[in-house]
Amino acid sequence: MIGGRLLITGAGGQLGHALAEEFAAEGAVALTRADWDVSLPPPAGLDPDLVLHAAAWTDVDGAEDDPQGAAAVNVGGTANVAALGAPLVAYSSDYVFDGRKREPYVESDGPHPASAYGRTKLHGEAAAGDQAWIVRSSWLFGPTGHNFVRTMLRLGAERDEVAVVDDQRGSPTFVGHLAAATREVLELPYGIWHVAADGDCTWADFAEAIFEQAGLETRVRRISSDELARPAARPAYAVLRSERAGAPVLPHWREGLRACLAALGATGETT
Ligand SMILES: NC(=O)c1ccc[n+]([C@@H]2O[C@H](COP(=O)([O-])OP(=O)(O)OC[C@H]3O[C@@H](n4cnc5c(N)ncnc54)[C@H](OP(=O)(O)O)[C@@H]3O)[C@@H](O)[C@H]2O)c1
């Protein structure tokens, strides 16, 4: 599939960064927001043969205050990418579901977003057009950017105890594993693909695993989402699995965590 000019959007973000590394050998052109604000028409002369579209408004709470701003990026931006005329991978999210199910969401489950962010991601899927792989993933983390692992490492270094939500369940997915799986997706038919780490846990379980693997003594106090009172609703159950033949199978989230901590030089292992 890869043989022509490959473009990556959102290259300053955590997934975009991982994609730029994964596809460096193919000579991928990795554009940050400074290179192309996707809510605006593209700069002249891009002419890609394939786009990995990782640029997005990812401020979930901020989208409640400014749904039009979020839509300009997640819907309008995706439409601008699709208008380039090349096949694209559009990354989407577990937030297209309301999280009321208690068994994994598969591709044929009807979406029903419960937040402004989730609505923009769902409309963004439609804006990607017919020549698109819609790759839905969840709870992304990696060695760069804003994510739960980096936040916990910072808090764990400062505090004896951290309060973490224990009533949301998902599959924390290492961006390096998602970037590698993208290569497999390109061999599959267009359409929706659920691509998330194996295994599932709550945020509190994940925090405990981070502290344990990083060799930190920090305790986790398990709290409810209500105690945190954030503006946007989060899906209580966000586990994604694929029901489609040939879907990539990702490593377990604990393996992703090990890879991420190793990249950060933050493992507690002694040699
Ligand atoms: N994070 C998750 O847990 C998660 C879960 C499931 C799916 N996803 C999806 O996966 C994709 C990648 O997410 P991520 O975690 O890598 O997000 P991220 O780290 O927030 O990266 C998103 C990137 O997009 C850029 N961006 C924002 N607005 C833009 C615009 N108008 N034009 C061009 N670039 C713009 C951001 O730049 P600035 O930093 O300058 O704003 C940032 O570099 C997104 O589609 C997201 O919805 C994420």
The ligand as a MOL file (V3000), in Angstrom:
LIG
                    3D

  0  0  0     0  0            999 V3000
M  V30 BEGIN CTAB
M  V30 COUNTS 48 52 0 0 0
M  V30 BEGIN ATOM
M  V30 1 N -5.5970 10.6770 23.5440 0
M  V30 2 C -6.4380 9.6660 23.6090 0
M  V30 3 O -6.6450 9.0560 24.6670 0
M  V30 4 C -7.1730 9.2120 22.3750 0
M  V30 5 C -8.0170 8.0940 22.4680 0
M  V30 6 C -8.6650 7.6560 21.3160 0
M  V30 7 C -8.4860 8.3200 20.1200 0
M  V30 8 N -7.6850 9.4220 20.0740 0 CHG=1
M  V30 9 C -7.5360 10.0900 18.7750 0
M  V30 10 O -6.2250 9.8180 18.2940 0
M  V30 11 C -5.7390 10.9280 17.5400 0
M  V30 12 C -4.4050 11.3920 18.0990 0
M  V30 13 O -4.5820 11.7740 19.4500 0
M  V30 14 P -3.3510 12.1760 20.3660 0
M  V30 15 O -3.5780 11.5380 21.6900 0
M  V30 16 O -2.0700 11.9760 19.6650 0 CHG=-1
M  V30 17 O -3.6470 13.7380 20.5520 0
M  V30 18 P -2.6360 14.9170 20.8740 0
M  V30 19 O -1.4080 14.4070 21.5380 0
M  V30 20 O -3.4770 15.9560 21.5520 0
M  V30 21 O -2.2190 15.4020 19.4300 0
M  V30 22 C -3.1020 16.0590 18.5790 0
M  V30 23 C -2.2720 16.9680 17.7280 0
M  V30 24 O -3.1520 17.6670 16.8330 0
M  V30 25 C -2.7370 19.0130 16.8060 0
M  V30 26 N -3.8100 19.9040 16.4200 0
M  V30 27 C -4.8210 20.4040 17.1710 0
M  V30 28 N -5.5690 21.2360 16.4460 0
M  V30 29 C -5.0150 21.2540 15.2060 0
M  V30 30 C -5.3090 21.9400 14.0030 0
M  V30 31 N -6.3460 22.7730 13.9250 0
M  V30 32 N -4.5240 21.7260 12.9170 0
M  V30 33 C -3.4590 20.9050 12.9790 0
M  V30 34 N -3.1130 20.2370 14.0930 0
M  V30 35 C -3.8930 20.4070 15.1910 0
M  V30 36 C -2.2700 19.3050 18.2010 0
M  V30 37 O -1.4490 20.4490 18.1930 0
M  V30 38 P -1.3710 21.3760 19.5100 0
M  V30 39 O -0.6910 20.5520 20.5420 0
M  V30 40 O -0.5860 22.5460 19.0160 0
M  V30 41 O -2.7910 21.7020 19.8730 0
M  V30 42 C -1.5110 18.0400 18.5420 0
M  V30 43 O -0.1680 18.1120 18.1120 0
M  V30 44 C -6.8480 11.9780 17.5950 0
M  V30 45 O -7.6830 11.8160 16.4670 0
M  V30 46 C -7.6410 11.5970 18.8370 0
M  V30 47 O -8.9740 12.0290 18.7650 0
M  V30 48 C -7.0050 9.8710 21.1650 0
M  V30 END ATOM
M  V30 BEGIN BOND
M  V30 1 1 1 2
M  V30 2 2 2 3
M  V30 3 1 2 4
M  V30 4 1 4 5
M  V30 5 2 4 48
M  V30 6 2 5 6
M  V30 7 1 6 7
M  V30 8 2 7 8
M  V30 9 1 8 9
M  V30 10 1 8 48
M  V30 11 1 9 10
M  V30 12 1 9 46
M  V30 13 1 10 11
M  V30 14 1 11 12
M  V30 15 1 11 44
M  V30 16 1 12 13
M  V30 17 1 13 14
M  V30 18 2 14 15
M  V30 19 1 14 16
M  V30 20 1 14 17
M  V30 21 1 17 18
M  V30 22 2 18 19
M  V30 23 1 18 20
M  V30 24 1 18 21
M  V30 25 1 21 22
M  V30 26 1 22 23
M  V30 27 1 23 24
M  V30 28 1 23 42
M  V30 29 1 24 25
M  V30 30 1 25 26
M  V30 31 1 25 36
M  V30 32 1 26 27
M  V30 33 1 26 35
M  V30 34 2 27 28
M  V30 35 1 28 29
M  V30 36 1 29 30
M  V30 37 2 29 35
M  V30 38 1 30 31
M  V30 39 2 30 32
M  V30 40 1 32 33
M  V30 41 2 33 34
M  V30 42 1 34 35
M  V30 43 1 36 37
M  V30 44 1 36 42
M  V30 45 1 37 38
M  V30 46 2 38 39
M  V30 47 1 38 40
M  V30 48 1 38 41
M  V30 49 1 42 43
M  V30 50 1 44 45
M  V30 51 1 44 46
M  V30 52 1 46 47
M  V30 END BOND
M  V30 END CTAB
M  END
